Amino acid sequence: MSVLSTIVLAAEEAKIALFFPSWVFPLIAVAVFVALGFVVWSFRDVANRHSQKTGGSAASGHSTDH
């Protein structure tokens, strides 16, 4: 046997034990994606809610009036 075939044979014999069944990992990814999407959604329109606090004190001199 060559060294390569010995390595391949050893790699095939090694069984990697997962913590969960393989279908659980995509569910975890979807749950994380939905949670992060909710966080982003909760910060919608924040700049417009707090525009009165800036009051034209922007350093660039540009206004937000369109």
C-alpha positions in Angstrom: 0.0 0.0 0.0 1.2 3.4 -0.7 1.1 6.3 1.7 -1.7 8.0 -0.2 -4.0 5.0 -0.1 -3.3 4.5 3.6 -4.3 8.1 4.3 -7.4 7.8 2.2 -8.3 4.6 4.0 -7.8 6.2 7.4 -9.9 9.2 6.4 -12.8 7.0 5.3 -12.8 5.1 8.6 -13.0 8.2 10.7 -16.6 9.0 11.4 -17.3 12.6 12.4 -20.0 12.8 15.1 -22.2 15.8 14.7 -24.0 17.5 17.7 -27.3 17.5 15.8 -28.8 15.7 12.8 -27.7 17.3 9.6 -31.2 18.9 8.9 -30.9 21.0 12.1 -28.0 23.1 10.9 -30.0 24.9 8.1 -32.8 25.6 10.6 -30.3 27.2 12.9 -29.0 29.4 10.0 -32.6 30.4 9.1 -33.3 31.3 12.7 -30.2 33.4 13.0 -31.0 35.1 9.6 -34.6 35.9 10.8 -33.3 37.2 14.1 -30.8 39.5 12.4 -33.5 40.6 9.9 -35.7 41.6 12.9 -32.9 43.6 14.4 -32.4 45.5 11.2 -36.1 46.0 10.7 -36.4 47.4 14.2 -34.0 50.2 13.4 -35.9 51.3 10.3 -36.5 55.1 10.0 -34.3 55.9 13.0 -32.6 58.8 11.3 -35.9 60.5 10.5 -37.2 60.0 14.1 -34.2 61.8 15.5 -33.7 64.5 12.9 -34.8 67.3 15.3 -31.9 66.6 17.5 -29.3 67.5 14.8 -31.0 70.8 14.2 -28.6 71.9 11.4 -25.4 71.4 13.3 -23.9 69.1 10.7 -20.3 69.9 10.1 -20.5 69.6 6.3 -23.1 72.3 6.0 -25.5 70.2 3.9 -29.1 70.1 4.9 -31.4 67.0 4.7 -34.2 69.0 3.1 -35.0 67.7 -0.4 
